[in-house]
Amino acid sequence: MANAYLSGAENPSLDTYIPQQWTEAGDSITYDSNTSPPPIALICGAKNYGKTTFSRHLVNILLQRYRKIAHLDADVGQPEFTAPGFLSLTVVDKPTPGILIFIFCRSFYFGDVSSKRDPTTYLKYIFTLYDYYRKEYCMLNNSESPGRIELPLVVNTPGWVKGMGYDILVDILRYITPTNVVKINISFGKKNLPAGAFWLDGNCNGDVNLIEINSAHRDAFNRSFLVLKSSTA
């Protein structure tokens, strides 16, 4: 079933502020990579510091080069296209300026807003969604699948990055093996993920483009927020 909504560009009086660093990161993933196979970008970082906003921004940039984008939402607490408690794989299309069409390919009802309740089932659902993406949108045989195209993938992850949450994120990274990893850092260093490609070890492929960017803005309590710009400013 297809659904549609207006993108922020259709509301000129209320735009999300996007730092230049974020734009450069999105451009790097979109234009500095091969079209086949397409890029697989995973976004990670602490909770409430811009992962969903950057994921949405990256989807919009990718749609300037690709007709459609696949989006795997692993953030069961704050998903982009479903109600909380769901994990989903969605294909996003932009047939006309300002309007995004999204089609649910696969989804699972996890039944909680945190993977802490059942990490094994949570990871099983994530891996199943990724396997479906690989089969349907990434590893295509043109002779067997005429008319079908390879799609880039954007993976948005939860903000639980300490303790068991960290271990779950590492499992996701090692299973998906993205071509690009975007790590969002904040000024309060204790909440950040470890430096470098923290998920890699001697048994993992190290051929990945790691991009580290700062959260867009932080207030006095080190909480991320969106800056709204007036069209008359």
MILOLO-117903 format. One line per 2 residues: number of its first residue (from 0); their letters; for each residue x, y negated, z negated of C-alpha. Coordinates in steps of 0.25 Angstrom, whole numbers, plus 5000, padded with zeros to 4 digits. Layout:
N
NUM) A) X:Y:Z ~ ...
***
This chain:
233
0) MA) 5000:5000:5000 ~ 5006:4986:5004
2) NA) 5005:4974:4995 ~ 5009:4960:4998
4) YL) 5013:4947:4990 ~ 5018:4933:4993
6) SG) 5033:4931:4991 ~ 5038:4919:4983
8) AE) 5041:4912:4996 ~ 5026:4910:4999
10) NP) 5025:4902:4986 ~ 5035:4890:4988
12) SL) 5031:4884:4975 ~ 5036:4895:4966
14) DT) 5049:4902:4971 ~ 5059:4910:4963
16) YI) 5072:4905:4961 ~ 5083:4914:4968
18) PQ) 5098:4911:4965 ~ 5107:4910:4976
20) QW) 5115:4922:4970 ~ 5102:4930:4972
22) TE) 5100:4926:4986 ~ 5115:4930:4989
24) AG) 5113:4943:4983 ~ 5100:4946:4991
26) DS) 5107:4942:5004 ~ 5119:4950:5001
28) IT) 5110:4963:4999 ~ 5101:4959:5011
30) YD) 5111:4955:5022 ~ 5125:4961:5017
32) SN) 5120:4975:5019 ~ 5117:4985:5030
34) TS) 5102:4986:5035 ~ 5104:5001:5036
36) PP) 5105:5006:5025 ~ 5097:4994:5019
38) PI) 5102:4989:5005 ~ 5097:4995:4992
40) AL) 5098:4984:4982 ~ 5095:4987:4967
42) IC) 5093:4975:4957 ~ 5097:4977:4942
44) GA) 5099:4968:4930 ~ 5092:4965:4916
46) KN) 5077:4963:4915 ~ 5071:4949:4918
48) YG) 5083:4944:4926 ~ 5078:4944:4940
50) KT) 5079:4958:4946 ~ 5065:4958:4951
52) TF) 5066:4943:4957 ~ 5080:4947:4964
54) SR) 5074:4960:4969 ~ 5062:4952:4975
56) HL) 5072:4942:4981 ~ 5080:4953:4987
58) VN) 5068:4959:4994 ~ 5065:4946:5000
60) IL) 5079:4944:5005 ~ 5079:4958:5011
62) LQ) 5066:4956:5018 ~ 5074:4945:5026
64) RY) 5082:4957:5032 ~ 5073:4969:5031
66) RK) 5058:4971:5034 ~ 5055:4979:5022
68) IA) 5062:4981:5008 ~ 5060:4993:4998
70) HL) 5059:4989:4984 ~ 5061:4999:4972
72) DA) 5056:4993:4959 ~ 5063:5000:4948
74) DV) 5058:4990:4938 ~ 5047:4997:4931
76) GQ) 5044:4985:4922 ~ 5044:4974:4932
78) PE) 5041:4979:4945 ~ 5040:4970:4958
80) FT) 5029:4977:4965 ~ 5021:4986:4955
82) AP) 5015:4985:4941 ~ 5025:4988:4930
84) GF) 5027:5003:4928 ~ 5029:5006:4942
86) LS) 5042:5010:4950 ~ 5040:5007:4965
88) LT) 5046:5007:4979 ~ 5041:4996:4988
90) VV) 5043:4992:5002 ~ 5042:4976:5004
92) DK) 5039:4970:5017 ~ 5039:4955:5021
94) PT) 5030:4954:5034 ~ 5028:4939:5033
96) PG) 5035:4928:5025 ~ 5031:4927:5010
98) IL) 5024:4940:5010 ~ 5029:4953:5005
100) IF) 5022:4967:5008 ~ 5026:4978:4999
102) IF) 5022:4993:5000 ~ 5023:5003:4988
104) CR) 5031:5015:4993 ~ 5032:5022:4980
106) SF) 5029:5019:4966 ~ 5029:5027:4953
108) YF) 5022:5023:4940 ~ 5032:5024:4929
110) GD) 5022:5019:4918 ~ 5032:5010:4910
112) VS) 5039:4997:4912 ~ 5052:5003:4908
114) SK) 5060:5015:4913 ~ 5064:5018:4898
116) RD) 5051:5026:4896 ~ 5055:5037:4906
118) PT) 5069:5034:4913 ~ 5069:5047:4920
120) TY) 5055:5045:4927 ~ 5059:5031:4930
122) LK) 5072:5035:4937 ~ 5064:5046:4945
124) YI) 5054:5036:4950 ~ 5065:5026:4954
126) FT) 5073:5037:4961 ~ 5061:5042:4968
128) LY) 5057:5028:4974 ~ 5072:5026:4978
130) DY) 5072:5040:4985 ~ 5059:5036:4992
132) YR) 5065:5023:4997 ~ 5077:5031:5002
134) KE) 5069:5041:5010 ~ 5059:5031:5016
136) YC) 5067:5018:5018 ~ 5082:5021:5017
138) ML) 5086:5034:5023 ~ 5078:5034:5036
140) NN) 5080:5042:5048 ~ 5076:5034:5060
142) SE) 5073:5046:5069 ~ 5064:5051:5058
144) SP) 5058:5038:5053 ~ 5056:5029:5065
146) GR) 5052:5015:5061 ~ 5056:5016:5047
148) IE) 5067:5007:5041 ~ 5077:5007:5030
150) LP) 5073:4997:5019 ~ 5082:4990:5009
152) LV) 5079:4993:4994 ~ 5078:4984:4982
154) VN) 5078:4990:4969 ~ 5073:4982:4957
156) TP) 5077:4988:4943 ~ 5073:4987:4929
158) GW) 5079:4977:4919 ~ 5082:4987:4909
160) VK) 5097:4988:4910 ~ 5102:4993:4897
162) GM) 5103:5006:4890 ~ 5094:5016:4897
164) GY) 5090:5005:4907 ~ 5104:5004:4912
166) DI) 5105:5019:4914 ~ 5092:5019:4922
168) LV) 5097:5008:4931 ~ 5111:5015:4933
170) DI) 5103:5028:4937 ~ 5095:5019:4947
172) LR) 5107:5013:4953 ~ 5114:5026:4955
174) YI) 5102:5033:4961 ~ 5099:5021:4971
176) TP) 5113:5017:4974 ~ 5109:5004:4979
178) TN) 5118:4996:4990 ~ 5116:4983:4982
180) VV) 5114:4981:4967 ~ 5110:4967:4962
182) KI) 5113:4965:4947 ~ 5107:4953:4940
184) NI) 5115:4948:4929 ~ 5111:4938:4918
186) SF) 5119:4929:4909 ~ 5116:4937:4897
188) GK) 5127:4948:4900 ~ 5122:4959:4890
190) KN) 5109:4961:4899 ~ 5117:4963:4912
192) LP) 5121:4976:4918 ~ 5135:4980:4918
194) AG) 5145:4973:4928 ~ 5147:4980:4941
196) AF) 5141:4992:4947 ~ 5138:4998:4934
198) WL) 5130:5010:4939 ~ 5141:5016:4947
200) DG) 5151:5027:4943 ~ 5160:5036:4950
202) NC) 5149:5044:4955 ~ 5141:5032:4961
204) NG) 5142:5025:4974 ~ 5149:5012:4972
206) DV) 5145:5006:4986 ~ 5135:4995:4981
208) NL) 5134:4980:4982 ~ 5133:4975:4968
210) IE) 5127:4961:4967 ~ 5127:4954:4953
212) IN) 5118:4941:4952 ~ 5113:4933:4941
214) SA) 5099:4931:4936 ~ 5092:4919:4942
216) HR) 5090:4911:4930 ~ 5090:4913:4915
218) DA) 5084:4905:4904 ~ 5089:4902:4890
220) FN) 5085:4916:4885 ~ 5092:4923:4897
222) RS) 5079:4927:4904 ~ 5078:4926:4919
224) FL) 5067:4917:4925 ~ 5063:4913:4939
226) VL) 5065:4898:4943 ~ 5053:4893:4950
228) KS) 5055:4882:4961 ~ 5045:4872:4965
230) ST) 5043:4869:4980 ~ 5043:4855:4977
232) A) 5057:4855:4969
***
